[in-house]
Amino acid sequence: MGAAFPNSLWAATAPDRVPSAPLKGAAETDVAIIGAGFTGLSAAIEARRRGHEVTVVEANAAGWGASGRNNGQVIPILTSAEPDVWVARYGDAGRRMVDLIGNSADVLFDLVRDFDMQAEAEQSGWFQPAHSPGRVALSRKRVDAWQRFGFPAELKTAEETAEILGSSFWYGGMYNPTGGHINPLALAREMARVAEDLGATLHEDSPVTSFDRVGQDWVIRTAQGTLKARALILATNAYTGQIAPRLAPRIARSVVPVLSWQMATKPVGDNLLAKLLPGRQAVSDTRGDLRFFRYDARNRLITGGAVMGNVDVENRVRRKAANSLAEAFPELGVPEMTHVWSGYIGMNWDRFPRVHKIGPDGWAWVGCNGRGVALGTSLGRELARAATGQPEDELALPVTEPWAFPAHAIVRRVAPAYLTWLKRQDKKEINL
């Protein structure tokens, strides 16, 4: 069988799923999808809704990678890829990408509602509080930009922020009511269920060793089987080079997989629930060394963090995240963490996601930069539309060629040092 799930809160609470059978022997399909995370499963659902035969091939199990390990925040903007820059860089395709990003939270929550997915979904809003007075200017700039493109961003004052969060630790910030949070592994497993109910075929425990264009078809190979398809979607993101390093080397080397740590507190008592984050929004602030948190369905605070070095990392990041919560919420004290887990996110040099054509009727995207829940779900739908014949000039697919990091192996080793630079930048006020 495939690799075990991490000892996460999500693995302990998501609905059970009986894995589908591995790919064995020769098979054919119309659209082949490599990877059963949010992108691949969303693509499978959309392709089936459009009446096409679909087969998903997954190395481990649905939601095993980043899709089932993340914080579960549904965020309808990206980390630094602002809407005006998308249009300046990619023109009409960039404008369509802005619309996709701005609508991405609604796309996810509508999908959950359409198929009654049991994923602990709460469309309670997403808030990005400013961690310094100067960062309020950044919040104002982002609010203005997204409002100009027609999206419901709001600038909150320091007083409003204190009311939203139950803390005066921040100075104002950007609020978007379409965001929220989900149990990510539950969502991935429910998406797999829906895809299968719609007629898609899933093969788990089936690591792909290679794919090639042979004549008019794509040929996807695993250790035990071969799948032939007219169209192909590569939906492996940060894990593209983790399981089969030679699967798509140019794409794998265009992102740096960075280990992201998540954790959960004990359930917060009723006396504090009414004071701390009473609206149950998803929160991630303006720091580069990010502080982020939200409640789950059992009223645990789900948070996380990052630390430098390789020694005693789990305990150090546990202490850091607990102390950060205590600093912002003195009434909470230093919380005990009951679950701590990690997984990779795909980072690139400018934090812009990349869409690639890998051949005729062949598509991929990478570079979630920590915002893959809503974005991956929406891009999966968009890639399925491309793979099933919708014209590219109608889609939010700003295509580029992969740009591989020089000395990628070295970049991967030194990437954690980036945290030191981020911490320094967090202490500076910015000029806009």
N, C-alpha and C positions, 0 to 999 in steps of 0.2 A: 504494500500500500504506500501512498504518498507520505510525505513528511507530516508529523503531527502538528496540530495547531498550537500556538503559544498559550501559556497559562494566563489568558486574558479574562477580563470580566465578560467580554463578548462570547468567548468560548463556553463560559459557564452559564450564560443566560439565553443565547440564541436558540431558536427552535432546532431540534435535531434534524439532520438530513442524512438519508441513506445515499452514499455516493453512487454515481452512475458507473456503468461498466467501462473498463479501459477499452481503447480502440485496439481491435485485433483484426488482422486480415486486411483486405482491400475494401474500401468504401468510396462512395461518390456523393457529392452534395452540390448545391448551387453556390452558397456562401459559406466559406470556412472561416472560423474565428479561433484564433489562438489566444487563450487566456479567459478564465471565467471570473473576472472581477467586474466592477461596475461598468466599465466600458464594454467589455465583451458580452456581458449578459444583457445590457441595455440594447446593444446592437442586435443581439439574437431576438429579443422581443420585438424590436421595430421591424426587422427583416421578415419575421413571421407574420406580423400584422399586415405587411405589404404583400403577403402571399408567396414568399420564397422559401425554398428548402434551406435549412440552416443546420450546421454541425459545429459545436463548440468543443475544442480540445484543450484540456487543462492538465498541467503537470501534476498538481496535487489535488486540491478540492476547491469547490466554488468558494470564493472569498478568502482563500488561504493567504494571499499576499496582502498588499497594502489595503485593499478594499475591506478586509475583515479585521484590520489591526488599528485603524486610525481612531481619532478622537470622536468621530461621528458628527462633526460640525458641518452644517450645510450652508456654505458661504457663497453669495452671489457676486463676489468680486474676486480679483486675483491679488497676489501679494504686492506687486508693484507695476504690473502691466496695465497702465491706465488707458481709458477708452480713446482719448485723442491720439495716443501713440499708435494704437492698433490701426486707426484710419490713416494716419500719416505714413505708416509703414506698408500697409497692404491695400489701401484704397477701399473699393466696394466690398471685397472679401473681409477686410478688417472691420468694416461697419457691421457686416453680418455676424462677425465673431463677437463684437461688442453686444449685439442683441442676444446672441446665444448665452454669453456670460451673464448678462443682466437678468435673463429669464431662467437661468439654470436651476435656481432653487425651486421655482414654481414647476419646472419640468419634472424634477425629482418627486416633489410632494404630490403632484397630479398623478404621476405613475403609481405611487403608493396607494392613492385613493382609488384610482381606476380599477386596480386589481386587489383591493382590500389586503394589502401586504401587512403582515404582523411584524412591524419593524420598530416599534416604540417611537414612531414619528411624531414630532412636535414642531409645527411651523410657528414658533414663538418669537421669531425675529433673531437677527444677528447684530451684535454691537461690537464696534472697535473703539474702545476708549483710548484717549490720548494720554501717554504716560508722562508728559511734561507740558508746560504752558505753550512752548514753541510748537509741539506736535499738533496742537489744536489748529494751527494754520494748515498743516497737512490734511487734517480731517475736513476742514472747510473746502480746500481745493478738490478733494475727492468727491465730497457731496456736490459741489457745483458741477463737476465734470459729469457725474452720473445723472444728475437732474437734467442737464442739457440734452442728454441722450434719452430722456423720458422715463427714468427709473426712480423708484420711490426712496431715495436716500434722504436722510434728515441729519442736521447738525444739532447735537444736544449740548446744552450748557453744562458747566460744572455742577450746578444744583440739580439739573435733571439727571446727570450721570450718577450722582450720589444716590438719587432716589431709585434709579434702575438697578444699581449694583448693591446698594446697602453699604456703601463705603465711599469716603471722600479721598480715596487714594489716587484717583485719576482726575483729569482736568476738563473733561468734555469729550466729544467724540462723534463718530459716524455711526448712524443706526440705519439698518435696512429691515423692514418688517417681513420681507419674503423669506428670510433665512430661518434657521432653526437647527434641529439635530435629530439623529436617528441612532439606533443600534446598528452599526455598520455590518457586522457579520450576519445579523438577522436579516438585514436588507439584502445582502448578497445571496443568502440561501433562499429568501423569498423570490428574488429575481430569477434564480435558477428554477424554482418550482414553476413560476409563471411561464418562463421560456419553454419548459417541458410540456406544460399544460397546453400551450399554443402549438405544440408539435415540433419544437426544436429537439435535436439530438445532442446530448452532452456525453462526453467521454472524459471522466476524471482519472487521476492516477496514470496520465498518458503524456509524459514529457516529450515535447516535439524536439527532435534532433536536427531537423533541417526542413527548409521549404525552398522550392525552385519553381520557376516558370518553365513548363515543358509544353511546347506547342501552344495551344489555345487555353491551357489549363494551368492551375497551380497544383503542385504535388507536395503534400505535407507528410512527413515521415516521423513515426515514433519507433520505439524499439520493437513493437509487436504489430504495427499496422501501417497502412498507407491510405491517405485520404486525398481524393482528386476533387477539385472545385473550380468553378468558373471565376469566382471572386474570393479575395482573401482580406481579412482584417487582422492585423497584428496588434493585440491589446494587452501588452505585457509591461509597458511603462518602466518603472524602476527595476523590475525583475527581468528585463530583457536579457541581460548578460549573467544573471545570477545562477540559473539552472542549467542552461546550455550556452556557454560563453561564445560559441561560434554561430549562434542562431541568426543574429542580425548584427554583426560587429560594429558597423558604422553607426547604427542607431544606438546600440548599447553604449558606445563610447561618447555619444553626444550628451549624455546626462551623467551626473555623479550620484550614485545611490548613497543617501545619508541616513544613518540610523536615527529614527525618531522614537522617543520613549513616551509611553502613555501610562496612566495609573488611575486608580479609583480609591476614594476614601470610604470609610464606613458611611452608612446612611446618615444624613444630617437630621437632627431632631426637629420636631415640629416648631419648637420655640424659635429656632433660627431660620427655618424655611420662609417664614413670613417676613423676615428682615433682609436676608442675604439673597440677592437675585430673585425677588419675588415673582417676576414675570417669566422666569425660566428661559431667558434668552441664551443663545450660544455667544460666548465672549472670547475674543482674541485681540490683544491690544496692539499698540503701534511699535513696540520694541522689536528690534532684530532678534534679540534673545527673548523670544516671545513668552508672554504669560497668557495662558488660555485655560478656560474651564467652562463647564456647564453641568447641569444635573442630568442624571439618567432617570429611567422610569422608577427606580427604587430610591430616588433622592440621594444617591451618591454624587459627590462632585467628581467629575472626570477631568483630569488635568494632565500635565506632563512637563517635559523640559529636555534640556540637553546639557552635557558637561564635557569638558576636555579630558583627553587621556583614555587609557584602557584599563586602569586599575580600579577595582571595586565600583564599577560604573553604576550598577543597579542601585546599590545603597546610596551612593552619592547623589544620583539624580532623584531618588526618592526623598532624601532629606531636603534637597534644593527646592523641589516642587512644594513640599509640605510647608517649608519656611516661607515661601513666596505667598502661599495662601494665608498663612498666619499674619504676615506683614500687612496684607491688604484687608484682612478681616480679623481684627484682634479678638472679637467675640468667639470666633471659631476655635481659636487656639491652634496648636500644631497638630494637624489631623493625622491619624494613622492610615496608612495605605494598605489596603487588603489585597490588591492585585497590581502587579507591575509587569509591563510587557513592551516589546519593541518591534519595529519593522522598518523597511526602507521606504523613503520617499525619493522621487526623482527630481534632482535640482539641475538647472543649467545656468550658464554664465549671466544671462540678463533676466532670468525668471519669466520668460515668455514661453508658453507651451508651443510645441512644434508639431505641425501636421505634415506628413510625408506621403508621397506616392511611391510605392516600392515596386511598381510595375503596372501593366495593364490590369485594371480592376483590382489593384492591390493598394491597401491603405494602412497607415499606422499613425499613432501620435505618442509623444513622450513629453515629460517635463511638467508634471502637475505642480511642483514647487509647494507642496503642502496644501493644495486646494483641489484635490482630486475627487471629492465626493460628488458635489453638484456638477463640476466641470466634466468629469469622466462619464457620468450618466448622460449628460447632454451631448457630448461628443460621440458617445457610442451610437446614439440615435442618428446623429448627422452622418457618421461613417456608414451606417447601414443604408441610409438613403442614397449615398453615393454608390455603394456597392450594388444597389438594386436598380440603378439606372437614372436617378434624378440628376439633372445637369449640374455640373460643378458651379456654374455662375448663379445658382439659386441657393447655394449652401455656404455655411460658415466654415470654410476649409481653406485658410490662407496657406497654401502649399509652399514649402521650402525644401531645399536639399539638406540632408543631415550634415551637421558640422561637428566633427569629432574633436574632443579635447586633445591637444598634443600631450603626450606622456600621460595618458589617462590613468594608468596605474599609480603614478606618483601623485596626480591630482586627488585621487581617491584617498590616498594615505594622509595627505596634508589638509584635506577639506575640513576636518574638525577644528583646525586652527582658525578658520573663518569666524568661529564663535567669539574669539577674543576681539577681533576687529568689530564685530557687531556690538559687543558690550561697550566698546569705546564710543562707537557712533551713538549708542543709546543715551550717553551722557552729554552729547552735544545738542544744542539747538540748531535747527536747520534753517537755511535761507531759501525761501520760495519766491 
